[in-house]
Amino acid sequence: MFAKGIAALRDRLTSMKSERNKGKAEGKAEDICQYLEARLGAESQALQDSVHTIADLDTLSQIMKRILIGSPLDEVIALIRDNLITQ
């Protein structure tokens, strides 16, 4: 009985971590989209839609790092497109 309680707790903690990471990913995707909107305006909509399909937090973090260090816009766009191809 005790083992079942521990297993249930472990499952709940895993679920909470997954939800937290999902929220972080959504926030990073939104930040990336705001950057694209600021740089490209309405022309960025298709690219923004693509960003919202990226669910991997590490990938989104890598894109944000490129933005924050001031990488050229074409490098950021290439990184987004490269990650869409590998998904």
C-alpha positions in Angstrom: 0.0 0.0 0.0 2.8 2.4 0.9 4.6 1.7 -2.4 1.4 2.6 -4.3 1.3 5.9 -2.5 4.9 6.7 -3.4 4.3 5.7 -7.0 1.3 8.0 -7.2 3.3 10.8 -5.7 6.1 10.3 -8.1 3.7 10.3 -11.0 2.1 13.5 -9.7 5.5 15.2 -9.4 6.5 14.1 -12.9 3.2 15.5 -14.2 3.8 18.8 -12.4 7.3 19.1 -13.9 6.0 18.4 -17.3 3.3 21.1 -17.0 5.9 23.6 -15.7 8.2 22.9 -18.7 5.2 23.2 -21.0 4.5 26.6 -19.5 8.1 27.7 -19.9 8.1 26.6 -23.5 5.0 28.5 -24.2 6.5 31.6 -22.6 9.7 31.3 -24.6 7.7 30.8 -27.8 5.7 33.9 -27.1 8.9 35.9 -26.5 10.4 34.7 -29.7 7.2 35.6 -31.6 7.2 39.1 -30.1 10.8 39.5 -31.3 9.8 38.3 -34.8 6.8 40.7 -34.8 9.0 43.6 -33.8 11.6 42.9 -36.5 9.4 41.7 -39.4 5.9 43.0 -38.6 3.0 41.1 -40.2 5.3 39.2 -42.5 6.4 37.2 -39.6 3.1 35.5 -39.0 3.9 32.2 -40.8 7.2 32.0 -38.9 5.4 32.7 -35.6 3.0 29.9 -36.3 6.0 27.6 -36.8 7.6 28.7 -33.5 4.4 27.7 -31.7 4.8 24.2 -33.0 8.2 23.8 -31.3 7.5 22.1 -28.0 11.1 21.3 -26.9 12.2 23.7 -24.2 15.9 23.2 -25.0 15.3 24.2 -28.6 13.3 27.3 -27.7 16.0 28.2 -25.2 18.7 27.9 -27.9 16.7 30.2 -30.2 16.2 32.8 -27.3 19.9 32.7 -26.6 20.6 33.6 -30.2 18.2 36.5 -30.0 19.6 37.7 -26.7 23.2 37.7 -27.8 22.2 39.8 -30.9 22.6 37.2 -33.6 21.6 38.4 -37.0 17.9 37.9 -37.8 18.6 35.5 -40.7 20.5 33.2 -38.3 17.6 33.2 -35.9 15.2 32.4 -38.8 17.5 29.6 -40.1 17.7 28.1 -36.6 13.9 28.1 -36.3 13.5 26.5 -39.8 16.2 23.9 -39.1 14.5 22.8 -35.9 11.2 22.5 -37.8 12.8 20.1 -40.3 14.3 17.9 -37.6 11.1 17.5 -35.6 
